[in-house]
Amino acid sequence: MKPTLPSSDPTVQPVPASVVQQVDAADMTLSNPKRAVISLGSNLGNRLETIQGAVDALEDTPGVRVKAVSPVYETEPWGVDPGSQPSYFNAVVLIKTTLPPGSLLERGHAIEEAFERVRDERWGPRTIDVDILTYQGVVSDDPALTLPHPRAHERAFVLVPWYDVDPEAEVPGRGRVAELLASVGREGVTPRADLELRLPE
C-alpha cells in the first residue's frame, strides 16, 4: 500500500508512510486476506464518536484489519421529508479480512446492536449503519447479503468518501467509482474538514 497522493480536495489528508508501514506489518497476522469496503453512517447521538467507535470495533474484530478511513461528510437523510431527521455523518472504511462475507455481515450487525441501532422503519434514523459495499469483487444476489451493495452505485454519500480512500475502486458490474461519482454528482455531500476519524493503531 502506497501513501495516498495529494488530492485537489483539501479535505483529503495523505496517509503518513509510517502509518502505512504499521498497517502493512499488522497485515502479516492475516492469512490470505480478502479486501472489503464498508460504509458507515450515523444521524443520532454523538455521530462522530459513534462512527469512530464502529471503526475501532471493526479493528478489534479477529480476522479484520482496517486499512484506511475516509474523511467525514455530512449529508441529508435519504428517502424522507427534508428536516424530518437530523443530518448524517458518513464515511467509508477499507479493510482486509479473513472472515467470509456472512461472518463479516454478522459482525456489522453486532456493531449496530452494540450502538443500539433500532430498525423500526425503513429510512428511519439510526445511531449507526454498517453496510458492506463490496467484498473482493464477489457478485451475489443472496437477499441476506447482496454484493455489491445494490444501491451503492447511485448514492453520492457512499461514492464521495469511497473515491477519497480508493480513487481506482470499482463497483463489480457497475464500473469505476470515479465514473459513477461523475454521473451522480456531489450535491448534498458536504465535507467536514473540522472532523477526522482516526485509523486504529
N, C-alpha and C positions, 0 to 999 in steps of 0.2 A: 504494500500500500504506500503510495507516494503522498507527500504533503499536498494539501489542496492548493491549486494555483490561485493567484489573486483573481478576484471577480470584479466586474463593473458594479455589482451591487454592494454598497458599503456595509450592509448588514451581514454579509458572508465573511466569517473570520477563518483564516487559514488554520489548519491543524498543525501545531508545532511538531517538528520532526521527532523530538524526544517523546512526545505522547504517542506518535505513530509507532515508534520502536517499542514502547512499553506494551501497546496493544498487540503488536505482531508477536512479541515474546509470549504474551499470555495465550495467543492462539496455539502455541505448541502443546497446550494441555488438551486440545480438542483433536480427535482423530477423524480425518476426512470430513471436515465441517461443511455444511451447506450454507449458502448465502440467502438471507431473507430480509425483507423490508417491511417495517411496521409503522403504521401511523398512530399518533396519539392525539386525543382532543379532550378538552375539559371546558365546561362553562358553568360549573358550580363550585363554591368554596374558594380556597386559595388555589387558583388554576395553575400557576407556575409551580408551586410546591408539589401539587398532585402529579403533574406531568414528570417532574424530576423524580418523584417517588416511584413512578412507573418505570422510568429508565433504570433507576437503581435496582428495582425488583427484577427487571429482566437480567441485569448483570449478575444478580445474586442467584439466578436460576442455574442449577448444574447443567452443563452442556450448552450454555449460551454465553457468547462474548459480544458485548456492544462495541461496534467498530467506529461508529460516527453518529453524532446527533446534529440535527439541523438547527438553524435559527428558529426563533419563535415568531409565529404570525398570529394576528388577531383577525377573526372573521365573524360575520353574522351567521346565526343558525340557519341550517339548510331545511327547506321544506315547511317553514312555519311563518306566521304573520310577523312582519317587522316589529321589533320592540316587545314581542311577547316573551322572549327569553333573553338572558344575558348573552353577551358575545362569547365566542370560543377563543381559546388559545390552541393552536395546532402546531405539531412538529412531526418529523419523520426520523426514524431510527434505523440504521443499518446494523444487522447482526450477523454473526456466524454461529451456527448451531449444529449439534449432532442429534437434536430432537427431531422426530418425524413431524410432519405438518399437524397431525391430530393432537400430538402432545404439546406442541407449541400453542395451538388454539386453546387447549385446556389451561395452559399457564396464563394466557391472556385473559381468559375468563376469571381465573383465580385472582389476578391482579385487580380486575374490575370489582370483584366481590370484596376484596380487601379494602378498597376505597369506597365501599358501599354504593356501587353503581346500582341504580334501580331501573328495571326495564318495564315500566308501566305503560308507555306509549311509544309508538314509532315516531322518530324525530324528537322525542322528548329530551329535556335537559339531562345532563349526566355529569357526575363527578369526573369520570374518566371513560374514554372509549379507546379500546385497544383493538386495532384491525390489522390482520396480516394482508399486505398488499400483494407481495409475490414471495415465492419460495423456490429458489434455484431453477427458475424457468418452468416449473411444473404448471401444467394446464389441467384443471379438473372441474367438472360440473357437479361434484358432490354437494348437495344442498347444505350439509353441515359445515362445509368449508369450500367455497368456490374459489378457485385460483386461476388467474389472478383475481383480485377483488373485483366484482362485477361492475362497480361504478368508479373505480379509481381513475380511469382514463378521462372522465368527464368532470372531475372535481378540482377546481383550482386550488382549494385549500390543502389538497393532497399533492398535486403536481408541483406547486411552487417550492415547498420545503424539500420535496424529493429531488427536484432538479438541483437544489443547493448542495445536497450531500453527495449526489452522484449524477453529474451532468451527462454522462454517457448511458444512463439507465434506459432500459426498455421494458415496456409492459407486454408480456408474451401475447401475441395475437393482435395487439393494438398498435404497436410501433414505439418509436423513441419518445421518452418523456419530454424531451425538448420540443419535438414537433407537436405533441399533444397539447403542451402548455401554450405554444404559439397559437394553436387553434382555439383553445378555451379562453386564453387571456388571464390577466392578473387582477381584474377588477374585484374589489371587495376583500382582497387579501392584503392586509396592512402589516408591513414589517414592524416588529417591536425591538428596535435596536437597543432599547434600555433594559431588555431582559435577555438572559442567557442560561442555557442548560449546560450542566457540567457533564463531561464524559467521565464515567466512573473510572476510578484508578485501579 
